[in-house]
């Protein structure tokens, strides 16, 4: 059975001023995706049915189930009448570790902490990210963010999904992944980077959403030194980014952005004015 398409055409009535017209709107699909490890269900997430192999790898990494791509012995995405199942088989050593800490969770769209079993698990300490020798200028940040929108094919069709991108100064936009959930988009991007043996410390992660604590957690685990997004961060996200050593850039729109933590990785070409 084939995967469901990432978009569908939904009939609607478009009201434009005083004129009502029957038409269609392209909307993103949302499908239940179950992650099973060695035959046991671990989580069910609502997600856009695209790049699901990347999603499986990235989710497994951010959940701590795997430490690298080689921890997965096999991965198969199966379509069922109820949704999609990502059947992941871990190599023996990782399977033993996983079984020792197994938990079950169910996550609705955009939920990054659903199902954790304790406050300690939700607020777990994060590794310090690598501190690269390179620095970016403000025009580089602007250029990086500007590269994201033209690459969002799914959002161009639906105007209803988030994107996560990876950008380096030498290569530009390297990868983009989209999903109805911002956390899912970042997991898909993480899976893409892991699968292609890319080091997130070599560039910056771009997001089209607000910056929540879960995105900082995922970025830190990927060892990303800079996270930039079009919207503002939460207070908890700022605190965690400061602790992890991540340069947090928010409200990045057009030529403007705001740096909330570790501004040393962005070398201003003009004198900073501090009130």
C-alpha positions as CSV (number, residue, x, y, z in Angstrom):
1,X,0.0,0.0,0.0
2,X,1.4,3.4,-1.0
3,X,2.0,6.2,1.4
4,X,-0.7,8.8,1.5
5,X,0.1,12.0,-0.5
6,X,1.5,14.9,1.6
7,X,-1.3,17.2,0.3
8,X,-5.0,16.8,-0.7
9,X,-7.5,19.0,-2.5
10,X,-10.2,20.1,-0.1
11,X,-13.5,21.5,-1.5
12,X,-14.4,24.9,0.1
13,X,-16.4,28.0,-0.5
14,X,-14.2,31.0,-0.9
15,X,-15.7,34.3,0.3
16,X,-14.0,37.2,-1.4
17,X,-15.7,40.4,-0.5
18,X,-19.4,40.0,-1.4
19,X,-18.7,37.1,-3.8
20,X,-18.8,33.4,-2.8
21,X,-17.3,30.8,-5.0
22,X,-17.0,27.1,-4.8
23,X,-13.4,26.1,-5.2
24,X,-10.7,23.9,-3.8
25,X,-7.8,24.5,-1.4
26,X,-4.6,22.5,-1.3
27,X,-4.2,21.4,2.4
28,X,-1.5,19.3,4.1
29,X,-2.2,15.7,5.0
30,X,-1.9,14.7,8.6
31,X,-1.3,11.0,9.3
32,X,-0.7,8.9,12.4
33,X,2.9,7.7,12.4
34,X,3.8,4.9,14.8
35,X,7.4,4.2,15.7
36,X,8.2,0.6,16.6
37,X,11.5,-0.6,17.9
38,X,12.2,-4.3,17.5
39,X,8.5,-5.0,17.2
40,X,7.4,-2.9,20.2
41,X,5.5,0.4,19.8
42,X,7.2,3.4,21.3
43,X,5.3,6.4,20.1
44,X,2.6,7.6,17.8
45,X,2.9,11.1,16.3
46,X,0.7,13.0,13.9
47,X,2.8,14.1,11.0
48,X,2.9,15.0,7.3
49,X,3.6,11.8,5.4
50,X,6.8,12.9,3.7
51,X,10.5,12.2,4.4
52,X,9.4,9.6,6.9
53,X,12.7,7.7,6.9
54,X,14.4,11.0,7.9
55,X,11.7,11.5,10.5
56,X,12.3,8.0,12.0
57,X,16.1,8.5,12.2
58,X,15.8,12.1,13.6
59,X,13.1,11.1,16.1
60,X,15.1,8.1,17.3
61,X,18.1,10.3,17.8
62,X,16.3,13.1,19.7
63,X,14.6,10.5,21.8
64,X,18.0,9.0,22.8
65,X,17.0,5.6,21.3
66,X,20.0,5.8,18.9
67,X,23.3,7.6,19.0
68,X,24.2,7.3,15.4
69,X,22.7,6.0,12.2
70,X,24.5,2.7,12.4
71,X,22.5,1.8,15.6
72,X,19.6,1.1,13.2
73,X,19.9,-2.4,11.7
74,X,16.9,-1.9,9.4
75,X,14.2,0.6,8.8
76,X,11.0,0.1,6.8
77,X,8.0,2.4,6.5
78,X,4.7,0.4,6.2
79,X,1.3,1.9,5.3
80,X,-1.7,0.4,7.1
81,X,-5.4,1.3,6.9
82,X,-5.0,3.3,10.2
83,X,-1.8,5.2,9.3
84,X,1.9,4.6,8.8
85,X,4.3,2.4,10.8
86,X,8.0,3.0,10.9
87,X,9.4,-0.4,11.8
88,X,12.9,0.1,13.2
89,X,15.1,-2.8,14.2
90,X,18.0,-1.8,16.5
91,X,21.3,-3.6,16.6
92,X,21.6,-5.9,19.6
93,X,23.6,-3.5,21.9
94,X,21.3,-0.6,21.4
95,X,18.2,-2.8,21.7
96,X,19.3,-3.9,25.1
97,X,19.9,-0.2,26.2
98,X,16.5,0.7,24.8
99,X,14.6,-2.1,26.5
100,X,16.2,-0.9,29.8
101,X,14.5,2.6,29.5
102,X,11.5,1.8,27.4
103,X,8.5,4.1,27.7
104,X,5.3,4.6,25.7
105,X,4.1,8.0,24.7
106,X,1.5,9.5,22.3
107,X,2.2,12.9,20.8
108,X,-0.3,15.2,19.0
109,X,0.8,17.5,16.3
110,X,3.5,19.9,17.4
111,X,3.9,18.2,20.8
112,X,7.5,17.8,21.8
113,X,7.3,16.7,25.4
114,X,4.2,14.5,25.4
115,X,4.6,11.3,27.3
116,X,7.8,12.0,29.2
117,X,7.6,10.2,32.5
118,X,8.9,12.9,34.9
119,X,9.9,16.5,35.2
120,X,13.5,15.4,35.2
121,X,13.1,13.8,31.8
122,X,11.3,16.9,30.5
123,X,14.1,19.3,31.7
124,X,17.0,17.0,31.2
125,X,20.5,18.6,31.1
126,X,21.9,19.1,27.7
127,X,25.4,18.8,26.3
128,X,27.3,22.0,25.5
129,X,27.3,22.6,21.8
130,X,30.6,23.0,19.9
131,X,31.9,26.5,19.6
132,X,33.1,26.9,16.0
133,X,36.0,29.1,15.1
134,X,33.9,30.8,12.3
135,X,31.7,33.8,12.9
136,X,28.8,35.0,10.8
137,X,27.9,38.6,9.8
138,X,24.4,40.0,10.0
139,X,24.1,39.8,6.2
140,X,24.9,36.1,6.4
141,X,22.0,35.6,8.8
142,X,19.7,37.6,6.6
143,X,20.8,35.6,3.5
144,X,20.3,32.3,5.3
145,X,16.7,33.1,6.4
146,X,15.9,34.4,2.9
147,X,17.0,31.1,1.4
148,X,14.4,29.1,3.3
149,X,11.1,30.4,2.0
150,X,11.8,29.6,-1.7
151,X,12.7,26.1,-0.8
152,X,9.4,25.4,1.0
153,X,7.5,23.5,-1.8
154,X,4.9,22.1,0.6
155,X,4.2,25.4,2.3
156,X,4.0,27.1,-1.1
157,X,1.2,24.7,-2.0
158,X,-0.6,24.8,1.4
159,X,0.5,27.8,3.5
160,X,0.0,25.6,6.5
161,X,3.3,23.8,7.4
162,X,6.5,24.5,9.2
163,X,10.0,24.1,7.8
164,X,13.5,23.4,9.3
165,X,16.6,24.1,7.2
166,X,20.3,23.7,7.5
167,X,22.6,26.4,6.0
168,X,26.3,26.9,5.7
169,X,28.2,29.9,4.5
170,X,30.1,28.0,1.9
171,X,27.2,25.9,0.5
172,X,24.1,27.9,1.3
173,X,20.9,26.0,2.0
174,X,21.9,22.3,2.3
175,X,18.6,20.7,3.3
176,X,15.0,21.6,4.1
177,X,12.3,19.4,5.7
178,X,8.6,20.4,6.1
179,X,5.8,19.1,8.4
180,X,2.6,20.3,10.0
181,X,4.5,20.1,13.4
182,X,7.6,22.2,13.9
183,X,9.2,19.6,16.1
184,X,8.6,17.0,13.4
185,X,10.2,19.2,10.8
186,X,13.3,19.5,13.0
187,X,13.4,15.8,13.6
188,X,13.2,15.2,9.8
189,X,16.0,17.6,9.2
190,X,18.1,15.9,12.0
191,X,17.5,12.6,10.3
192,X,18.6,14.0,7.0
193,X,21.8,15.4,8.5
194,X,22.6,12.1,10.4
195,X,21.9,10.0,7.3
196,X,24.2,12.1,5.1
197,X,26.8,12.3,7.8
198,X,26.5,16.0,8.1
199,X,27.8,17.8,11.2
200,X,25.3,20.4,12.4
201,X,28.2,22.3,14.0
202,X,29.3,23.3,10.5
203,X,26.3,25.6,10.0
204,X,23.1,27.0,11.4
205,X,19.6,25.6,11.8
206,X,16.7,27.7,10.5
207,X,13.1,27.5,11.6
208,X,9.8,29.0,10.4
209,X,8.2,28.8,13.8
210,X,8.4,30.2,17.3
211,X,11.3,28.9,19.3
212,X,10.2,26.6,22.1
213,X,12.2,24.7,24.6
214,X,11.9,21.4,22.7
215,X,13.5,22.9,19.6
216,X,16.5,24.0,21.7
217,X,16.7,20.5,23.1
218,X,16.7,18.9,19.7
219,X,19.2,21.5,18.3
220,X,21.6,21.0,21.2
221,X,21.5,17.2,20.7
222,X,22.4,17.8,17.1
223,X,25.3,20.0,18.2
224,X,24.0,23.1,16.4
225,X,25.8,26.3,17.4
226,X,23.2,28.7,16.0
227,X,19.4,28.4,15.8
228,X,17.5,31.2,13.9
229,X,13.8,31.5,13.5
230,X,11.2,33.9,12.2
231,X,9.3,34.2,15.5
232,X,10.3,34.9,19.1
233,X,11.5,32.4,21.6
234,X,9.9,31.5,24.9
235,X,11.7,32.5,28.2
236,X,12.5,28.8,28.9
237,X,14.0,28.5,25.4
238,X,16.3,31.5,26.1
239,X,17.5,30.0,29.4
240,X,18.2,26.7,27.9
241,X,20.0,28.1,24.8
242,X,22.2,30.2,27.2
243,X,23.0,27.1,29.2
244,X,23.8,24.9,26.1
245,X,25.9,27.6,24.4
246,X,23.6,28.1,21.5
247,X,23.4,31.4,19.8
248,X,19.6,32.0,19.6
249,X,18.4,34.4,16.9
250,X,14.7,35.2,16.8
251,X,12.2,37.5,15.0
252,X,14.4,37.1,11.8
253,X,12.4,38.8,9.1
254,X,13.7,40.6,6.1
255,X,16.8,42.6,7.2
256,X,16.1,42.5,10.9
257,X,16.6,40.0,13.7
258,X,17.2,39.8,17.4
259,X,20.0,37.9,19.2
260,X,19.0,36.5,22.6
261,X,22.0,34.5,23.7
262,X,25.7,34.1,22.9
263,X,26.0,37.0,20.4
264,X,29.8,36.4,20.0
265,X,29.1,34.0,17.0
266,X,27.7,36.9,15.0
267,X,30.2,39.7,14.3
268,X,28.4,42.9,13.7
269,X,29.6,45.0,10.8
270,X,28.3,48.1,12.5
271,X,28.8,49.4,16.1
272,X,26.3,48.0,18.5
273,X,24.3,50.6,20.4
274,X,23.5,49.5,23.9
275,X,20.9,51.6,25.8
